[in-house]
């Protein structure tokens, strides 16, 4: 594994649902067509690794999003997704919007 960070910057992109999130991360994270598009599949992908060669080739995954829609703080799916990121190897950075 390379000593690098995979930066996925989704700021400025409308992400209202988990499906929007899966659509947004699929290409930059190299998710295979058979990716399950659910929280368990994402957890396996970023924590256990072995699903995405792109993610696996980086030491750290950092996903940047705006604090709106799914990540506004009061969305149950957004909260569940946020908990999957461990804050060390897998970072979710939520940026306040103006």
N, C-alpha and C positions, 0 to 999 in steps of 0.2 A: 504494500500500500504506500503510495506516495505521501510525502509530508506536505499536503496541500489542503486548501479549503475550497469546496465547491460552493460558490455563491449563486443563489437563485434569488434574483431581485424581482419581486412581484408587485412592487409599489407602483401605483397608478393603474393597476389592473382591478377591475371589478370582480370581487370574490364574495358572492353572497351565500353559496352553498358548498358542501363538500364536493359535489360534482364539478363546480367551478374550480375548486382547489386541485382536484385530480387532473382536470384539463390543463391547468396552468403549470403543474410540475411534471407532467408526463414527458415532454420533450427534453427540458433541461436536465432532468434527473435520469433520463434514459430508461424510463419504465417500460417493461415489455408489454406487448399487446394483451397478454394474459393476466396482467396485474389486476388484482381483485377489486380495486377502487373502494376499499372500506378501511376502517381504522385498524383492524387487525393486520391487514395486508401491509399498510403503511408502517406499522410498528415493526413487523418482520423485516421490511425493506431497510429501515434506517437503524434499527437496533441490532438485529441478528445478522444483517447484511446477507449477501449471496443471491440477491434477486436482480439488482441493477449493477451492471459492470461500471457504469458511470459513477454512481455513489460509492461503490466499493473501491474505486481507484483513488479516492480522496480520504484523507484522515478525518476531516470535519465537513459536515453539511451545514450551511447557514442559509436559511430561508428568510427573506425580508418581506414583510407585508405591511399594508396600511391598517391602522386601527379603525376599521369600518367593516360593515357587512358581517361576514363570518367571524371577524376578529374584533368586533365592537365591544366585547367583554360580556355581553348578556346572551350570547348564542350558545346553547348547550353543545351543539356539534363543534363549534369553535373552541370551547373550553376543553372538550374531550380530545380534540386534535392537539391542542397546545400541551396537554399533559404527556403526550407521547414523546415530545422532544425532551431530551435529558439535560440540556443546558451546557453540555460539555462537548460530546462528539456530534451532537445534533442540536442545532440552535434555531429557534424561531425568534426573530427580532420583529417586534410589532412597533411601528413608528406612528406617533401621534400625527394626525392630519390637521391641517390648518382650517 
